[in-house]
Amino acid sequence: MGFIAVAGAAYGAALAGWRSPQLALYVAIKFPILLFGTTALVVCFNIVTFQMTTLLRPILTAPAENWWTAEKKFFMVHFADSFAKRK
């Protein structure tokens, strides 16, 4: 994270440095914040998408009589088992 912050600050300063030193400083501070904020937002969306697909795929495609497992399973094991039962 430190490297990304330093590299983003350097890139932002170089990008805006042609205009004025004040703008270069502003963009050097703003650009790493923008990078980390965007990354955090995308990670949240990816986690939600992963959870929805791992939950809904076995429920929607498994036979109706055994879509709910009686034993405790890790959700990825349950997801893999739902594919194995279809063969």
Secondary structure, 3 states (H helix, E strand, C coil): CHHHHHHHHHHHHHHHCCCCHHHHHHHHHHHHHHHHHHHHHHHHHHHHHHHHHHHHHHHHHCCHHHCCCCCCCCHHHHHHHHHHCCC
